[in-house]
């Protein structure tokens, strides 16, 4: 029996087959959740829009997928870096059961600051993140009573893939 659906959003200049979202897809499957990994690489390549590609179009793409999925049943949004930013922002517009955010940027230049629906939030962040200071994520997580796991790693979480997958498994098991 399927428990719901997970949409797993990769980070900037990554892809749907990236190590972290692939690990999350395996976890979702093991826990009885369907999943999809949207491809945003075409939007990331659009340097004419911003240094991070077309973030607004990325968010729109996720919003369309999330609306369709939420209409069918429980939905969990997960993402890494820019993928976590758009997942959190989309949660304000679509009913979601939970959010799983890896190295979430709390600010995005002229775009709105990171915000999310009042649902269970689990975060994995790196103490040595060279792009997003850990303290900013701690400060964002505190008023939301988000579950926050800080690991000894950098922004790519390259040595923390299994740790991230376990944290995602714990979130899904709690729903």
Helices and strands as residue ranges (DSSP letters): E 4-9, H 19-30, E 33-36, H 41-44, H 55-72, E 75-80, H 82-90, E 98-102, E 120-126, H 134-142, E 147-151, H 161-174
